[in-house]
Amino acid sequence: MSLEGKLVSEIIIKCDGDVFREIFRHRPHHISTMNSDKVQNVDIHESEWDGKEKVAKEIIEEIDEEKKLVKFKVIGGDILDYYKSFYLTVHVETKGEDNLVTWILEYEKLNQDILDPHTLMKFCLDVTKDIETHHLTGKLVSEINIKTDGDMFHEIFRYRPHHISSTSMSPSYIQNVNIHEGEWGTVGSVIFWNFTHDGKEKVAKNVIEEIDEEKKLVKFKVTGGDILEDYNSFYLTVHVETKGEDTIVAWILEYEKKNCNVPDPHTLMEFCLNVTKDIETHHLN
């Protein structure tokens, strides 16, 4: 029986194929910040598979820009305790609307008792998924000082967000707010918002996910509407706190994009800050 072998696996990713290939060609050291549970450091490649910390020393054997291919030759470390030679190739290509990452492991075992490296292939696929997730998920945080009472501001978003529309606090941005399930100010309540964003009339269905009275915090989960056309998940948190003589409103947007072509929601953050300013102005006049 031959000691030589080859494993090939493909995985579809939603993020940009050029970004993925660039990581493995130009900045593999960034991988350790994307999935620290599997790859702890990339100088001389340190990693973990089969639940054990291991190391590998590799040379870039081949780069093909046209094929978006990088091939590594293992020249030291734990892998060579089992294999006389070991090569890893990562290849990115586009098939129709799909970005496809192909991993190829080519090897020669030291003896017949050595297993084929299926767990190493799983490791490569898991790292691929983690890199994809890293590029699809995000978090934006912005703070703004307000001159109005912080308790009042928190109360609006907890108990009476419908007053934003009914008393015309921010008519350019929020036209209507209605409760569809539950009661105002309670976790699990379902609220519908009609708003204008990027010059377009839109709707959002939100559930109150969390309320923290001590921190003056309300967290909303978007469960329907226009926002979910671009994002698989979207959370908005509004948090009011006092720092010295300042009252600060912090907005936190947490999200997962549907693909890497979706921009980070900076215009939605700007929308939240503008609504905050409008509410402040309404209560100062």
C-alpha positions in Angstrom: 0.0 0.0 0.0 1.3 3.4 -1.0 2.4 5.8 1.8 1.6 8.8 -0.4 -1.9 10.5 -0.3 -3.9 13.5 -1.2 -7.0 15.0 0.3 -9.1 17.7 -1.4 -12.0 19.6 0.2 -14.1 22.6 -1.0 -16.1 25.1 1.0 -18.2 27.9 -0.1 -17.6 31.3 1.6 -19.7 34.5 1.5 -16.8 36.9 1.9 -14.7 38.2 -0.9 -12.4 35.6 -2.5 -9.7 38.2 -3.1 -9.7 39.1 0.6 -9.4 35.5 1.6 -6.5 34.8 -0.8 -4.7 38.0 0.2 -4.8 36.8 3.9 -2.9 33.6 3.1 -0.5 35.3 0.7 0.3 38.6 2.4 -0.9 38.5 6.0 -1.4 35.1 7.5 -0.2 36.6 10.8 -3.7 38.3 10.9 -5.3 34.8 11.2 -4.4 34.6 14.9 -6.7 37.6 15.6 -9.5 36.0 13.7 -9.6 32.6 15.3 -7.4 32.5 18.4 -8.9 29.2 19.6 -7.3 27.4 16.7 -4.4 29.6 15.6 -2.6 31.3 18.4 0.3 32.9 16.5 1.8 33.1 13.1 5.5 33.8 12.9 6.5 30.2 12.8 3.0 28.8 12.5 1.6 27.8 15.9 -1.8 26.1 16.0 -4.0 23.6 17.6 -5.8 20.6 16.3 -7.0 17.4 17.9 -7.2 19.5 21.1 -3.4 19.7 21.3 -1.1 22.7 20.8 1.3 22.1 17.9 3.7 24.0 15.8 4.5 23.9 12.1 7.3 25.6 10.1 6.4 26.2 6.5 7.9 27.6 3.3 5.7 29.3 0.7 6.4 26.9 -2.2 4.2 28.5 -4.9 2.1 31.5 -5.6 -0.2 31.8 -8.6 -1.9 35.2 -8.7 -4.2 34.2 -11.6 -5.5 31.1 -9.9 -5.5 32.8 -6.5 -3.4 29.9 -5.2 -0.8 29.6 -2.4 1.1 26.4 -1.7 3.0 25.8 1.5 5.6 23.1 2.2 5.9 21.9 5.8 9.6 21.8 6.7 9.5 21.5 10.5 7.2 20.9 13.6 4.8 18.3 14.8 3.4 17.4 11.4 6.7 15.8 10.4 6.5 13.5 13.4 4.0 11.5 11.2 4.8 12.5 7.6 7.9 12.4 5.6 6.6 15.3 3.4 3.5 17.5 3.7 2.1 20.2 1.4 -0.9 22.4 1.9 -2.5 24.3 -0.9 -5.3 26.9 -0.6 -7.0 27.9 -3.8 -9.8 30.5 -4.2 -12.0 30.6 -7.2 -15.4 32.0 -8.2 -18.0 29.6 -9.7 -21.1 31.6 -10.7 -22.2 33.5 -7.6 -20.2 31.4 -5.2 -16.7 32.0 -3.9 -15.1 28.6 -3.4 -12.1 27.8 -1.2 -10.3 24.6 -2.0 -7.8 23.0 0.4 -5.4 20.3 -0.9 -3.3 18.3 1.4 -0.5 16.2 -0.2 1.6 14.0 2.0 3.8 10.9 2.4 3.4 9.0 5.7 6.4 7.7 7.7 4.7 4.3 7.9 1.5 2.4 7.3 0.2 3.0 10.8 -0.1 6.7 10.3 -3.7 7.9 9.6 -4.7 10.0 6.7 -4.8 13.7 7.9 -8.6 14.1 7.9 -8.4 16.0 11.3 -6.0 18.4 9.7 -8.4 18.9 6.8 -11.2 19.6 9.3 -8.8 22.1 11.0 -8.3 23.9 7.7 -12.0 24.1 7.0 -12.8 25.3 10.5 -10.1 28.1 10.1 -11.8 29.0 6.8 -15.2 29.4 8.5 -13.7 31.5 11.3 -12.0 33.8 8.8 -15.3 34.2 6.9 -17.2 34.9 10.2 -14.6 37.5 11.1 -15.2 39.4 7.9 -19.0 39.2 8.1 -19.6 40.2 11.7 -19.0 43.6 13.2 -19.7 46.1 15.9 -19.9 49.9 15.8 -19.9 52.0 18.9 -20.5 55.8 19.1 -21.0 58.2 21.9 -22.7 61.6 22.0 -23.0 64.2 24.8 -26.5 65.5 25.5 -27.6 68.4 27.6 -31.0 66.9 28.5 -31.7 64.6 31.5 -30.3 61.1 31.0 -33.2 59.4 32.9 -35.6 61.1 30.6 -33.7 59.9 27.5 -33.6 56.3 28.8 -37.3 56.4 29.6 -38.2 57.4 26.1 -36.5 54.3 24.5 -37.7 52.0 27.3 -41.3 53.0 27.9 -42.4 55.4 25.2 -40.5 55.2 21.9 -43.9 55.9 20.3 -43.6 59.5 21.6 -40.7 60.1 19.2 -43.2 60.0 16.4 -46.4 61.1 18.1 -44.9 64.3 19.4 -42.7 64.8 16.3 -39.4 64.7 18.1 -37.5 63.5 15.0 -39.9 63.8 12.1 -37.2 63.7 9.4 -36.1 60.3 10.6 -38.9 58.5 12.5 -42.5 58.7 11.2 -44.3 56.1 13.3 -43.7 53.7 16.2 -46.3 51.1 17.2 -46.3 48.2 19.6 -47.6 44.9 18.1 -47.0 42.4 21.0 -46.5 42.8 24.7 -46.4 46.0 26.7 -44.2 49.1 26.4 -41.1 48.8 28.5 -41.0 45.0 28.8 -38.5 42.4 27.5 -40.1 40.5 24.6 -42.3 43.3 23.4 -42.5 43.6 19.6 -42.3 47.2 18.1 -42.7 48.3 14.5 -40.8 51.4 13.3 -41.5 53.4 10.2 -38.4 55.5 9.5 -36.4 57.3 6.7 -32.8 56.2 6.1 -30.6 57.1 3.2 -33.5 59.1 1.7 -35.8 56.0 1.6 -38.8 55.1 3.7 -38.2 51.9 5.5 -39.7 49.6 8.2 -38.2 47.6 11.1 -39.6 45.0 13.4 -37.7 45.0 16.7 -38.0 42.9 19.8 -36.8 44.3 23.2 -34.0 41.8 23.9 -32.7 43.3 27.2 -33.4 46.1 29.7 -30.9 47.1 32.4 -32.3 49.8 34.6 -29.1 50.3 36.6 -27.1 50.8 33.4 -30.0 52.7 31.7 -29.7 50.3 28.8 -32.1 49.0 26.3 -31.2 46.4 23.6 -33.3 45.8 20.5 -33.1 42.8 18.2 -34.2 43.4 14.6 -36.5 40.5 13.5 -37.9 41.9 10.3 -38.0 44.7 7.8 -35.5 46.4 5.4 -32.4 46.0 7.6 -32.5 42.3 7.3 -32.2 42.5 3.5 -28.5 43.1 4.0 -27.8 41.5 7.4 -28.4 38.1 8.9 -28.7 39.5 12.3 -28.8 43.1 13.7 -28.9 44.4 17.3 -29.1 48.0 18.5 -28.3 49.0 22.1 -28.8 52.5 23.5 -27.1 53.1 26.8 -27.2 56.3 28.9 -24.6 57.1 31.5 -23.2 60.1 33.4 -19.5 60.9 33.4 -18.8 63.8 35.6 -21.0 66.6 34.5 -21.7 65.0 31.1 -24.6 62.9 30.1 -23.5 60.5 27.4 -25.7 58.4 25.1 -23.8 55.4 23.6 -25.2 53.5 20.6 -23.9 50.0 19.9 -24.7 48.3 16.6 -23.8 44.6 16.4 -24.4 42.7 13.1 -23.6 39.9 10.7 -23.6 40.8 7.0 -25.1 38.5 4.4 -22.0 38.8 2.3 -18.8 40.9 2.1 -20.3 43.3 -0.4 -22.6 44.7 2.3 -21.1 47.8 3.9 -20.7 48.4 7.6 -23.8 50.2 8.8 -22.1 53.6 9.3 -25.1 55.4 7.8 -27.4 53.7 10.3 -25.1 54.8 13.1 -25.4 58.3 11.8 -29.2 57.9 11.8 -29.1 56.9 15.5 -27.0 59.9 16.4 -29.2 62.3 14.4 -32.3 61.0 16.2 -30.5 61.5 19.5 -29.8 65.1 18.6 -33.4 65.7 17.5 -34.7 64.3 20.8 -32.3 66.5 22.7 -33.4 69.6 20.7 -37.1 68.8 21.2 -36.7 68.8 25.0 -34.5 71.9 25.1 -36.9 74.1 23.2 
